[in-house]
Every structure is written in structure tokens, then in C-alpha cells.
Amino acid sequence: MVAPHAGELIQELILANTSKLPVNAIFNKIYPYPVASRINQQIVVKDKEESLTNSIKKLLRIAFKIFS
């Protein structure tokens, strides 16, 4: 990986891979302050969004409007 902050980005993925952690381990991680490795979490979120059906997306939008 060649990018700004590459060391910070890759270490989380290497740990997850060598520890055989599920993708949800990164998805559920709480970052106490802004860090570059949050990009890993955003990639997982996009992947999860793509797996949702249109009906589920619609229900989530409605629920978000009600509870926000």
C-alpha cells in the first residue's frame, strides 16, 4: 500500500487478517478520535450497503427520519 498514512491504514487490516477476525470486527470498532484508519470502516459500510435490498434501504430511510 502506498498512500499518505499507509502504515496506519494497513496495520488494522493486517491485524484483522492474521487474527482471522470477521469483517464486523472492523465495522463495530469505535474510534475515539478522527484517524485515517476510519477509511477501512467506511469501506466495510459501503460493502454492507450494497448487500441491502431496496426494500430494506427504504425501511431504514423511514426509520431514520422517524428517530432523528
N, CA, C and O atoms as a Maestro MAE file, in Angstrom:
{
 s_m_m2io_version
 :::
 2.0.0
}

f_m_ct {
 s_m_title
 :::
 protein
 m_atom[272] {
  # First column is atom index #
  i_m_mmod_type
  r_m_x_coord
  r_m_y_coord
  r_m_z_coord
  i_m_residue_number
  s_m_chain_name
  s_m_pdb_residue_name
  s_m_pdb_atom_name
  i_m_atomic_number
  :::
  1 25 0.859 -1.165 0.000 1 A "MET " " N  " 7
  2 3 0.000 0.000 0.000 1 A "MET " " CA " 6
  3 2 0.904 1.226 0.000 1 A "MET " " C  " 6
  4 15 1.815 1.340 0.819 1 A "MET " " O  " 8
  5 25 0.644 2.126 -0.914 2 A "VAL " " N  " 7
  6 3 1.378 3.384 -0.981 2 A "VAL " " CA " 6
  7 2 0.344 4.506 -0.925 2 A "VAL " " C  " 6
  8 15 -0.433 4.706 -1.859 2 A "VAL " " O  " 8
  9 25 0.352 5.221 0.178 3 A "ALA " " N  " 7
  10 3 -0.602 6.311 0.378 3 A "ALA " " CA " 6
  11 2 -0.184 7.091 1.612 3 A "ALA " " C  " 6
  12 15 0.583 6.596 2.438 3 A "ALA " " O  " 8
  13 25 -0.691 8.316 1.736 4 A "PRO " " N  " 7
  14 3 -0.437 9.022 2.992 4 A "PRO " " CA " 6
  15 2 -1.030 8.208 4.152 4 A "PRO " " C  " 6
  16 15 -2.149 7.705 4.050 4 A "PRO " " O  " 8
  17 25 -0.301 8.086 5.218 5 A "HIS " " N  " 7
  18 3 -0.737 7.338 6.414 5 A "HIS " " CA " 6
  19 2 -0.945 5.848 6.128 5 A "HIS " " C  " 6
  20 15 -1.746 5.196 6.796 5 A "HIS " " O  " 8
  21 25 -0.236 5.316 5.150 6 A "ALA " " N  " 7
  22 3 -0.409 3.911 4.767 6 A "ALA " " CA " 6
  23 2 -0.148 2.972 5.940 6 A "ALA " " C  " 6
  24 15 -0.840 1.965 6.095 6 A "ALA " " O  " 8
  25 25 0.841 3.294 6.761 7 A "GLY " " N  " 7
  26 3 1.140 2.447 7.918 7 A "GLY " " CA " 6
  27 2 -0.035 2.350 8.871 7 A "GLY " " C  " 6
  28 15 -0.317 1.281 9.412 7 A "GLY " " O  " 8
  29 25 -0.713 3.454 9.075 8 A "GLU " " N  " 7
  30 3 -1.884 3.462 9.956 8 A "GLU " " CA " 6
  31 2 -3.041 2.679 9.322 8 A "GLU " " C  " 6
  32 15 -3.776 1.978 10.017 8 A "GLU " " O  " 8
  33 25 -3.194 2.803 8.017 9 A "LEU " " N  " 7
  34 3 -4.306 2.136 7.339 9 A "LEU " " CA " 6
  35 2 -4.116 0.624 7.299 9 A "LEU " " C  " 6
  36 15 -5.056 -0.130 7.551 9 A "LEU " " O  " 8
  37 25 -2.909 0.184 6.985 10 A "ILE " " N  " 7
  38 3 -2.690 -1.236 6.747 10 A "ILE " " CA " 6
  39 2 -2.593 -2.045 8.034 10 A "ILE " " C  " 6
  40 15 -2.950 -3.224 8.044 10 A "ILE " " O  " 8
  41 25 -2.115 -1.434 9.129 11 A "GLN " " N  " 7
  42 3 -1.922 -2.204 10.356 11 A "GLN " " CA " 6
  43 2 -3.225 -2.813 10.854 11 A "GLN " " C  " 6
  44 15 -3.232 -3.942 11.346 11 A "GLN " " O  " 8
  45 25 -4.310 -2.090 10.735 12 A "GLU " " N  " 7
  46 3 -5.613 -2.596 11.181 12 A "GLU " " CA " 6
  47 2 -6.047 -3.792 10.330 12 A "GLU " " C  " 6
  48 15 -6.581 -4.772 10.849 12 A "GLU " " O  " 8
  49 25 -5.814 -3.701 9.023 13 A "LEU " " N  " 7
  50 3 -6.197 -4.790 8.126 13 A "LEU " " CA " 6
  51 2 -5.316 -6.019 8.330 13 A "LEU " " C  " 6
  52 15 -5.804 -7.147 8.268 13 A "LEU " " O  " 8
  53 25 -4.032 -5.811 8.572 14 A "ILE " " N  " 7
  54 3 -3.130 -6.942 8.836 14 A "ILE " " CA " 6
  55 2 -3.534 -7.644 10.127 14 A "ILE " " C  " 6
  56 15 -3.580 -8.873 10.175 14 A "ILE " " O  " 8
  57 25 -3.826 -6.877 11.168 15 A "LEU " " N  " 7
  58 3 -4.260 -7.471 12.432 15 A "LEU " " CA " 6
  59 2 -5.538 -8.281 12.237 15 A "LEU " " C  " 6
  60 15 -5.639 -9.405 12.727 15 A "LEU " " O  " 8
  61 25 -6.503 -7.723 11.533 16 A "ALA " " N  " 7
  62 3 -7.766 -8.434 11.290 16 A "ALA " " CA " 6
  63 2 -7.517 -9.715 10.505 16 A "ALA " " C  " 6
  64 15 -8.117 -10.749 10.799 16 A "ALA " " O  " 8
  65 25 -6.639 -9.654 9.512 17 A "ASN " " N  " 7
  66 3 -6.361 -10.814 8.675 17 A "ASN " " CA " 6
  67 2 -5.611 -11.902 9.449 17 A "ASN " " C  " 6
  68 15 -5.997 -13.070 9.402 17 A "ASN " " O  " 8
  69 25 -4.552 -11.531 10.152 18 A "THR " " N  " 7
  70 3 -3.762 -12.537 10.872 18 A "THR " " CA " 6
  71 2 -4.526 -13.129 12.054 18 A "THR " " C  " 6
  72 15 -4.290 -14.275 12.434 18 A "THR " " O  " 8
  73 25 -5.430 -12.360 12.630 19 A "SER " " N  " 7
  74 3 -6.239 -12.853 13.752 19 A "SER " " CA " 6
  75 2 -7.516 -13.534 13.278 19 A "SER " " C  " 6
  76 15 -8.296 -14.039 14.086 19 A "SER " " O  " 8
  77 25 -7.725 -13.545 11.964 20 A "LYS " " N  " 7
  78 3 -8.921 -14.142 11.360 20 A "LYS " " CA " 6
  79 2 -10.209 -13.541 11.939 20 A "LYS " " C  " 6
  80 15 -11.179 -14.242 12.229 20 A "LYS " " O  " 8
  81 25 -10.173 -12.217 12.093 21 A "LEU " " N  " 7
  82 3 -11.347 -11.514 12.608 21 A "LEU " " CA " 6
  83 2 -12.377 -11.349 11.495 21 A "LEU " " C  " 6
  84 15 -12.004 -11.182 10.334 21 A "LEU " " O  " 8
  85 25 -13.659 -11.393 11.829 22 A "PRO " " N  " 7
  86 3 -14.684 -11.156 10.813 22 A "PRO " " CA " 6
  87 2 -14.721 -9.678 10.427 22 A "PRO " " C  " 6
  88 15 -14.212 -8.823 11.153 22 A "PRO " " O  " 8
  89 25 -15.319 -9.395 9.295 23 A "VAL " " N  " 7
  90 3 -15.443 -8.014 8.819 23 A "VAL " " CA " 6
  91 2 -16.162 -7.155 9.851 23 A "VAL " " C  " 6
  92 15 -15.864 -5.967 9.981 23 A "VAL " " O  " 8
  93 25 -17.090 -7.732 10.577 24 A "ASN " " N  " 7
  94 3 -17.827 -6.973 11.588 24 A "ASN " " CA " 6
  95 2 -16.926 -6.433 12.691 24 A "ASN " " C  " 6
  96 15 -17.288 -5.464 13.359 24 A "ASN " " O  " 8
  97 25 -15.767 -7.036 12.893 25 A "ALA " " N  " 7
  98 3 -14.840 -6.529 13.903 25 A "ALA " " CA " 6
  99 2 -14.380 -5.124 13.542 25 A "ALA " " C  " 6
  100 15 -14.219 -4.278 14.422 25 A "ALA " " O  " 8
  101 25 -14.171 -4.874 12.268 26 A "ILE " " N  " 7
  102 3 -13.800 -3.527 11.823 26 A "ILE " " CA " 6
  103 2 -15.037 -2.639 11.801 26 A "ILE " " C  " 6
  104 15 -14.976 -1.475 12.196 26 A "ILE " " O  " 8
  105 25 -16.151 -3.182 11.342 27 A "PHE " " N  " 7
  106 3 -17.394 -2.411 11.255 27 A "PHE " " CA " 6
  107 2 -17.826 -1.909 12.635 27 A "PHE " " C  " 6
  108 15 -18.288 -0.775 12.763 27 A "PHE " " O  " 8
  109 25 -17.681 -2.739 13.659 28 A "ASN " " N  " 7
  110 3 -18.146 -2.394 15.004 28 A "ASN " " CA " 6
  111 2 -17.123 -1.627 15.834 28 A "ASN " " C  " 6
  112 15 -17.414 -1.248 16.968 28 A "ASN " " O  " 8
  113 25 -15.944 -1.397 15.296 29 A "LYS " " N  " 7
  114 3 -14.895 -0.713 16.038 29 A "LYS " " CA " 6
  115 2 -15.279 0.741 16.284 29 A "LYS " " C  " 6
  116 15 -15.827 1.410 15.408 29 A "LYS " " O  " 8
  117 25 -14.983 1.216 17.488 30 A "ILE " " N  " 7
  118 3 -15.264 2.609 17.839 30 A "ILE " " CA " 6
  119 2 -13.937 3.355 17.863 30 A "ILE " " C  " 6
  120 15 -13.013 2.977 18.583 30 A "ILE " " O  " 8
  121 25 -13.852 4.412 17.074 31 A "TYR " " N  " 7
  122 3 -12.655 5.236 17.023 31 A "TYR " " CA " 6
  123 2 -12.868 6.427 17.947 31 A "TYR " " C  " 6
  124 15 -13.810 7.191 17.739 31 A "TYR " " O  " 8
  125 25 -12.018 6.615 18.970 32 A "PRO " " N  " 7
  126 3 -12.246 7.687 19.945 32 A "PRO " " CA " 6
  127 2 -11.978 9.084 19.401 32 A "PRO " " C  " 6
  128 15 -12.414 10.072 19.991 32 A "PRO " " O  " 8
  129 25 -11.270 9.175 18.290 33 A "TYR " " N  " 7
  130 3 -10.966 10.463 17.676 33 A "TYR " " CA " 6
  131 2 -10.722 10.223 16.194 33 A "TYR " " C  " 6
  132 15 -10.505 9.079 15.794 33 A "TYR " " O  " 8
  133 25 -10.750 11.255 15.373 34 A "PRO " " N  " 7
  134 3 -10.566 11.052 13.928 34 A "PRO " " CA " 6
  135 2 -9.188 10.464 13.612 34 A "PRO " " C  " 6
  136 15 -8.158 11.005 14.015 34 A "PRO " " O  " 8
  137 25 -9.193 9.367 12.897 35 A "VAL " " N  " 7
  138 3 -7.955 8.715 12.458 35 A "VAL " " CA " 6
  139 2 -8.108 8.309 11.004 35 A "VAL " " C  " 6
  140 15 -9.222 8.119 10.517 35 A "VAL " " O  " 8
  141 25 -6.991 8.177 10.320 36 A "ALA " " N  " 7
  142 3 -7.030 7.799 8.906 36 A "ALA " " CA " 6
  143 2 -7.614 6.406 8.711 36 A "ALA " " C  " 6
  144 15 -8.232 6.136 7.681 36 A "ALA " " O  " 8
  145 25 -7.429 5.517 9.685 37 A "SER " " N  " 7
  146 3 -7.903 4.141 9.503 37 A "SER " " CA " 6
  147 2 -9.426 4.018 9.503 37 A "SER " " C  " 6
  148 15 -9.950 2.934 9.246 37 A "SER " " O  " 8
  149 25 -10.145 5.105 9.783 38 A "ARG " " N  " 7
  150 3 -11.612 5.043 9.668 38 A "ARG " " CA " 6
  151 2 -12.033 4.752 8.237 38 A "ARG " " C  " 6
  152 15 -13.157 4.313 7.995 38 A "ARG " " O  " 8
  153 25 -11.136 4.993 7.286 39 A "ILE " " N  " 7
  154 3 -11.454 4.689 5.895 39 A "ILE " " CA " 6
  155 2 -11.757 3.200 5.744 39 A "ILE " " C  " 6
  156 15 -12.595 2.818 4.927 39 A "ILE " " O  " 8
  157 25 -11.077 2.355 6.528 40 A "ASN " " N  " 7
  158 3 -11.345 0.913 6.485 40 A "ASN " " CA " 6
  159 2 -12.794 0.635 6.885 40 A "ASN " " C  " 6
  160 15 -13.470 -0.192 6.272 40 A "ASN " " O  " 8
  161 25 -13.252 1.324 7.902 41 A "GLN " " N  " 7
  162 3 -14.629 1.148 8.360 41 A "GLN " " CA " 6
  163 2 -15.608 1.641 7.295 41 A "GLN " " C  " 6
  164 15 -16.648 1.018 7.078 41 A "GLN " " O  " 8
  165 25 -15.292 2.735 6.640 42 A "GLN " " N  " 7
  166 3 -16.174 3.272 5.607 42 A "GLN " " CA " 6
  167 2 -16.289 2.308 4.426 42 A "GLN " " C  " 6
  168 15 -17.350 2.206 3.810 42 A "GLN " " O  " 8
  169 25 -15.210 1.607 4.111 43 A "ILE " " N  " 7
  170 3 -15.251 0.615 3.033 43 A "ILE " " CA " 6
  171 2 -16.179 -0.530 3.415 43 A "ILE " " C  " 6
  172 15 -16.951 -1.005 2.582 43 A "ILE " " O  " 8
  173 25 -16.109 -0.976 4.667 44 A "VAL " " N  " 7
  174 3 -16.991 -2.057 5.129 44 A "VAL " " CA " 6
  175 2 -18.446 -1.599 5.085 44 A "VAL " " C  " 6
  176 15 -19.327 -2.364 4.696 44 A "VAL " " O  " 8
  177 25 -18.699 -0.349 5.484 45 A "VAL " " N  " 7
  178 3 -20.064 0.187 5.461 45 A "VAL " " CA " 6
  179 2 -20.602 0.192 4.034 45 A "VAL " " C  " 6
  180 15 -21.740 -0.213 3.798 45 A "VAL " " O  " 8
  181 25 -19.789 0.650 3.079 46 A "LYS " " N  " 7
  182 3 -20.231 0.662 1.677 46 A "LYS " " CA " 6
  183 2 -20.535 -0.748 1.188 46 A "LYS " " C  " 6
  184 15 -21.508 -0.962 0.465 46 A "LYS " " O  " 8
  185 25 -19.700 -1.714 1.584 47 A "ASP " " N  " 7
  186 3 -19.922 -3.099 1.193 47 A "ASP " " CA " 6
  187 2 -21.238 -3.613 1.770 47 A "ASP " " C  " 6
  188 15 -21.999 -4.290 1.077 47 A "ASP " " O  " 8
  189 25 -21.508 -3.295 3.029 48 A "LYS " " N  " 7
  190 3 -22.762 -3.725 3.663 48 A "LYS " " CA " 6
  191 2 -23.965 -3.053 2.999 48 A "LYS " " C  " 6
  192 15 -25.008 -3.682 2.818 48 A "LYS " " O  " 8
  193 25 -23.821 -1.772 2.636 49 A "GLU " " N  " 7
  194 3 -24.919 -1.053 1.974 49 A "GLU " " CA " 6
  195 2 -25.277 -1.711 0.649 49 A "GLU " " C  " 6
  196 15 -26.453 -1.809 0.301 49 A "GLU " " O  " 8
  197 25 -24.277 -2.158 -0.085 50 A "GLU " " N  " 7
  198 3 -24.525 -2.779 -1.386 50 A "GLU " " CA " 6
  199 2 -25.262 -4.105 -1.252 50 A "GLU " " C  " 6
  200 15 -25.942 -4.535 -2.184 50 A "GLU " " O  " 8
  201 25 -25.134 -4.753 -0.104 51 A "SER " " N  " 7
  202 3 -25.795 -6.045 0.068 51 A "SER " " CA " 6
  203 2 -27.257 -5.897 0.506 51 A "SER " " C  " 6
  204 15 -27.983 -6.890 0.559 51 A "SER " " O  " 8
  205 25 -27.698 -4.674 0.821 52 A "LEU " " N  " 7
  206 3 -29.081 -4.452 1.242 52 A "LEU " " CA " 6
  207 2 -30.015 -4.412 0.035 52 A "LEU " " C  " 6
  208 15 -29.661 -3.904 -1.029 52 A "LEU " " O  " 8
  209 25 -31.189 -4.948 0.221 53 A "THR " " N  " 7
  210 3 -32.192 -4.867 -0.840 53 A "THR " " CA " 6
  211 2 -32.810 -3.464 -0.833 53 A "THR " " C  " 6
  212 15 -32.686 -2.731 0.148 53 A "THR " " O  " 8
  213 25 -33.462 -3.104 -1.913 54 A "ASN " " N  " 7
  214 3 -34.102 -1.781 -1.997 54 A "ASN " " CA " 6
  215 2 -35.168 -1.601 -0.931 54 A "ASN " " C  " 6
  216 15 -35.330 -0.501 -0.402 54 A "ASN " " O  " 8
  217 25 -35.907 -2.674 -0.603 55 A "SER " " N  " 7
  218 3 -36.948 -2.556 0.422 55 A "SER " " CA " 6
  219 2 -36.345 -2.268 1.796 55 A "SER " " C  " 6
  220 15 -36.881 -1.460 2.554 55 A "SER " " O  " 8
  221 25 -35.240 -2.922 2.113 56 A "ILE " " N  " 7
  222 3 -34.585 -2.684 3.402 56 A "ILE " " CA " 6
  223 2 -34.045 -1.258 3.443 56 A "ILE " " C  " 6
  224 15 -34.162 -0.585 4.467 56 A "ILE " " O  " 8
  225 25 -33.456 -0.790 2.347 57 A "LYS " " N  " 7
  226 3 -32.951 0.583 2.294 57 A "LYS " " CA " 6
  227 2 -34.078 1.580 2.548 57 A "LYS " " C  " 6
  228 15 -33.901 2.562 3.270 57 A "LYS " " O  " 8
  229 25 -35.249 1.316 1.941 58 A "LYS " " N  " 7
  230 3 -36.402 2.211 2.113 58 A "LYS " " CA " 6
  231 2 -36.857 2.215 3.572 58 A "LYS " " C  " 6
  232 15 -37.133 3.275 4.135 58 A "LYS " " O  " 8
  233 25 -36.934 1.031 4.185 59 A "LEU " " N  " 7
  234 3 -37.338 0.935 5.595 59 A "LEU " " CA " 6
  235 2 -36.347 1.665 6.502 59 A "LEU " " C  " 6
  236 15 -36.754 2.340 7.447 59 A "LEU " " O  " 8
  237 25 -35.072 1.534 6.224 60 A "LEU " " N  " 7
  238 3 -34.057 2.216 7.033 60 A "LEU " " CA " 6
  239 2 -34.168 3.727 6.904 60 A "LEU " " C  " 6
  240 15 -34.009 4.447 7.890 60 A "LEU " " O  " 8
  241 25 -34.444 4.222 5.684 61 A "ARG " " N  " 7
  242 3 -34.615 5.663 5.493 61 A "ARG " " CA " 6
  243 2 -35.808 6.176 6.298 61 A "ARG " " C  " 6
  244 15 -35.733 7.233 6.926 61 A "ARG " " O  " 8
  245 25 -36.905 5.422 6.276 62 A "ILE " " N  " 7
  246 3 -38.100 5.810 7.023 62 A "ILE " " CA " 6
  247 2 -37.804 5.811 8.516 62 A "ILE " " C  " 6
  248 15 -38.159 6.757 9.220 62 A "ILE " " O  " 8
  249 25 -37.153 4.751 9.004 63 A "ALA " " N  " 7
  250 3 -36.829 4.646 10.423 63 A "ALA " " CA " 6
  251 2 -35.899 5.786 10.845 63 A "ALA " " C  " 6
  252 15 -36.060 6.355 11.925 63 A "ALA " " O  " 8
  253 25 -34.937 6.114 10.001 64 A "PHE " " N  " 7
  254 3 -34.009 7.190 10.324 64 A "PHE " " CA " 6
  255 2 -34.753 8.521 10.452 64 A "PHE " " C  " 6
  256 15 -34.459 9.315 11.346 64 A "PHE " " O  " 8
  257 25 -35.711 8.761 9.563 65 A "LYS " " N  " 7
  258 3 -36.469 10.013 9.626 65 A "LYS " " CA " 6
  259 2 -37.316 10.076 10.892 65 A "LYS " " C  " 6
  260 15 -37.463 11.139 11.495 65 A "LYS " " O  " 8
  261 25 -37.876 8.928 11.294 66 A "ILE " " N  " 7
  262 3 -38.729 8.903 12.490 66 A "ILE " " CA " 6
  263 2 -37.906 9.143 13.757 66 A "ILE " " C  " 6
  264 15 -38.321 9.897 14.636 66 A "ILE " " O  " 8
  265 25 -36.744 8.502 13.847 67 A "PHE " " N  " 7
  266 3 -35.968 8.550 15.086 67 A "PHE " " CA " 6
  267 2 -34.906 9.645 15.126 67 A "PHE " " C  " 6
  268 15 -34.145 9.729 16.089 67 A "PHE " " O  " 8
  269 25 -34.846 10.482 14.095 68 A "SER " " N  " 7
  270 3 -33.846 11.566 14.174 68 A "SER " " CA " 6
  271 2 -34.489 12.924 14.280 68 A "SER " " C  " 6
  272 15 -33.790 13.934 14.354 68 A "SER " " O  " 8
  :::
 }
 m_bond[271] {
  # First column is bond index #
  i_m_from
  i_m_to
  i_m_order
  :::
  1 1 2 1
  2 2 3 1
  3 3 4 2
  4 3 5 1
  5 5 6 1
  6 6 7 1
  7 7 8 2
  8 7 9 1
  9 9 10 1
  10 10 11 1
  11 11 12 2
  12 11 13 1
  13 13 14 1
  14 14 15 1
  15 15 16 2
  16 15 17 1
  17 17 18 1
  18 18 19 1
  19 19 20 2
  20 19 21 1
  21 21 22 1
  22 22 23 1
  23 23 24 2
  24 23 25 1
  25 25 26 1
  26 26 27 1
  27 27 28 2
  28 27 29 1
  29 29 30 1
  30 30 31 1
  31 31 32 2
  32 31 33 1
  33 33 34 1
  34 34 35 1
  35 35 36 2
  36 35 37 1
  37 37 38 1
  38 38 39 1
  39 39 40 2
  40 39 41 1
  41 41 42 1
  42 42 43 1
  43 43 44 2
  44 43 45 1
  45 45 46 1
  46 46 47 1
  47 47 48 2
  48 47 49 1
  49 49 50 1
  50 50 51 1
  51 51 52 2
  52 51 53 1
  53 53 54 1
  54 54 55 1
  55 55 56 2
  56 55 57 1
  57 57 58 1
  58 58 59 1
  59 59 60 2
  60 59 61 1
  61 61 62 1
  62 62 63 1
  63 63 64 2
  64 63 65 1
  65 65 66 1
  66 66 67 1
  67 67 68 2
  68 67 69 1
  69 69 70 1
  70 70 71 1
  71 71 72 2
  72 71 73 1
  73 73 74 1
  74 74 75 1
  75 75 76 2
  76 75 77 1
  77 77 78 1
  78 78 79 1
  79 79 80 2
  80 79 81 1
  81 81 82 1
  82 82 83 1
  83 83 84 2
  84 83 85 1
  85 85 86 1
  86 86 87 1
  87 87 88 2
  88 87 89 1
  89 89 90 1
  90 90 91 1
  91 91 92 2
  92 91 93 1
  93 93 94 1
  94 94 95 1
  95 95 96 2
  96 95 97 1
  97 97 98 1
  98 98 99 1
  99 99 100 2
  100 99 101 1
  101 101 102 1
  102 102 103 1
  103 103 104 2
  104 103 105 1
  105 105 106 1
  106 106 107 1
  107 107 108 2
  108 107 109 1
  109 109 110 1
  110 110 111 1
  111 111 112 2
  112 111 113 1
  113 113 114 1
  114 114 115 1
  115 115 116 2
  116 115 117 1
  117 117 118 1
  118 118 119 1
  119 119 120 2
  120 119 121 1
  121 121 122 1
  122 122 123 1
  123 123 124 2
  124 123 125 1
  125 125 126 1
  126 126 127 1
  127 127 128 2
  128 127 129 1
  129 129 130 1
  130 130 131 1
  131 131 132 2
  132 131 133 1
  133 133 134 1
  134 134 135 1
  135 135 136 2
  136 135 137 1
  137 137 138 1
  138 138 139 1
  139 139 140 2
  140 139 141 1
  141 141 142 1
  142 142 143 1
  143 143 144 2
  144 143 145 1
  145 145 146 1
  146 146 147 1
  147 147 148 2
  148 147 149 1
  149 149 150 1
  150 150 151 1
  151 151 152 2
  152 151 153 1
  153 153 154 1
  154 154 155 1
  155 155 156 2
  156 155 157 1
  157 157 158 1
  158 158 159 1
  159 159 160 2
  160 159 161 1
  161 161 162 1
  162 162 163 1
  163 163 164 2
  164 163 165 1
  165 165 166 1
  166 166 167 1
  167 167 168 2
  168 167 169 1
  169 169 170 1
  170 170 171 1
  171 171 172 2
  172 171 173 1
  173 173 174 1
  174 174 175 1
  175 175 176 2
  176 175 177 1
  177 177 178 1
  178 178 179 1
  179 179 180 2
  180 179 181 1
  181 181 182 1
  182 182 183 1
  183 183 184 2
  184 183 185 1
  185 185 186 1
  186 186 187 1
  187 187 188 2
  188 187 189 1
  189 189 190 1
  190 190 191 1
  191 191 192 2
  192 191 193 1
  193 193 194 1
  194 194 195 1
  195 195 196 2
  196 195 197 1
  197 197 198 1
  198 198 199 1
  199 199 200 2
  200 199 201 1
  201 201 202 1
  202 202 203 1
  203 203 204 2
  204 203 205 1
  205 205 206 1
  206 206 207 1
  207 207 208 2
  208 207 209 1
  209 209 210 1
  210 210 211 1
  211 211 212 2
  212 211 213 1
  213 213 214 1
  214 214 215 1
  215 215 216 2
  216 215 217 1
  217 217 218 1
  218 218 219 1
  219 219 220 2
  220 219 221 1
  221 221 222 1
  222 222 223 1
  223 223 224 2
  224 223 225 1
  225 225 226 1
  226 226 227 1
  227 227 228 2
  228 227 229 1
  229 229 230 1
  230 230 231 1
  231 231 232 2
  232 231 233 1
  233 233 234 1
  234 234 235 1
  235 235 236 2
  236 235 237 1
  237 237 238 1
  238 238 239 1
  239 239 240 2
  240 239 241 1
  241 241 242 1
  242 242 243 1
  243 243 244 2
  244 243 245 1
  245 245 246 1
  246 246 247 1
  247 247 248 2
  248 247 249 1
  249 249 250 1
  250 250 251 1
  251 251 252 2
  252 251 253 1
  253 253 254 1
  254 254 255 1
  255 255 256 2
  256 255 257 1
  257 257 258 1
  258 258 259 1
  259 259 260 2
  260 259 261 1
  261 261 262 1
  262 262 263 1
  263 263 264 2
  264 263 265 1
  265 265 266 1
  266 266 267 1
  267 267 268 2
  268 267 269 1
  269 269 270 1
  270 270 271 1
  271 271 272 2
  :::
 }
}
